[in-house]
Each structure stands twice: as C-alpha cells, then as structure tokens.
Amino acid sequence: MLSLRRLPVLLAAVLLAAACESGPKVIADPPTGARDLVLRMVELPGMLPPGGGLTTPVVSVYGGGIAVVKTAGGLVQRQLTEAGVKKVSQAAADAGLAGKAAPGAPAGPDAPSVTFVVVSGGKRHVNLVVSPEGKIAALRDRLKDLDGFLGPDIGPEKSPYKPSRLAVWAQPQETSASPRKWELNDLATAGEGYEVGRCQVLTADAAEPFAGAKTGEFWRSGDATYYVIFRPMLPDEEKCPRVESLAVS
C-alpha cells in the first residue's frame, strides 16, 4: 500500500517530470519596424505547379501592425494593435514555430503543407509542416480568421492592398488561346532565371498597364508565347519572392 507520507514526494516528481517534458515557455519577442516581418503563413498543394515559389501568402503580419491578407477578391490590408501583433507572435511561439517544429505527418505524396516564417528575438524561423495537426493546425485556423482570433486588437477596415512593386514570372508555353501583346522588355531575357522560367520586378508605374490583367494568362513577347504569373510584392520583399521552405533553383 502507498504510504501517505510519500504522496507529496511522488506528486512533486510527477509535476517536475511534466515540466521538464514540456520545457520552459517561449516568450515571443517580435520586431517592431513597420516593414519588419513578424509572421507569414503560406499554404501549398502537394504537387506544386510551375511558378509555385511565387505562391501568395495567406497572411503576412508586420511589426508596425499591418497585416496583408489573401481573400477571394484579392489582397487586403488590415491594421493590428501592438497587443494584436504580440498575440500573433506569442501564438506562433506557443505552437512551437519560434524554433524547429515537427515536419508533420504526410498522408501521401500529394499531401498539402503549410509554411510558417516567424521572426522573434532577432532570429528568423522557417518551418514547413505537412498536414498540420494539434497546435499548429489550430494556429493555421486562427490566422484564417483574424477577426475571431484578435477581436478588438484588429481594426474593422479591409482596404485593398496597394503594392509598390509587382513580380512577373514568365514561362514559354504554346497555347491555342489568343495571347495578349506584351509591351515591355522581351520576356525571354527580362529579369532573372526562376525555376523553369524568368522573373522580373516592376515598379507600380511600370505595372500600371497590367492593372486589370489576371494572373495565369498568356502573353506574346518577341517570337514566343508565355504563361505569365503576376504576384504583388509585400512590404518586406526586395526581389522576386520565393516561399522560403522550398529548395528551388
């Protein structure tokens, strides 16, 4: 029979073991600059299409409180309070993303994944999680519902995001469709090599002729036809962006 005198000792041992197993709580320390990235989340399909490195993030949160969010109607800009930014950063840390997270449990070669970029304490942490579960899945769902997640710590305004630059990716591809005429530099040489195509960055003024263009259309440049992807650049992006978890050439 267990002695009552030993019960407090055993209880203390159990609590100590649990504490050691979970480890100390990580306190998030997000950057505060207006263009400093705090968190980014990108959802990727199992089979990435050409130009997939340019996949638009679901949400990007910055130290000054701006959040750029993908919606069915395009990118919108939201404003978080300082407390809201800290809440997002701490939630990512609590999910284990301010460090090396478990890679997830693939359900097959076509399993979707989520890439998280978290900046905390001056360090940048990139994690690709396949078929997220538990705390990471819960965080993913919260980041898709910022109003429900943050409540009064996010403003109600949802203004269209106006990028200062546009990334343009082009891949030579024949089509039976009638391509539009490309008026700028030859797509065969403009920009730099990116995956199986080329990517260039246009200023807002240079991109004005493409304001109404849809991504994934065909354009004629020189003697060739190209499949073109337009990707609005985010505040922290300086050159043609890549999903950071992807090892692409």
Summary of the structure (lengths in Angstrom):
residues: 249
radius of gyration: 22.4
end to end distance: 66.2
largest distance: 89.0
contacts: 714
relative contact order: 0.17
helix: 22%
strand: 32%
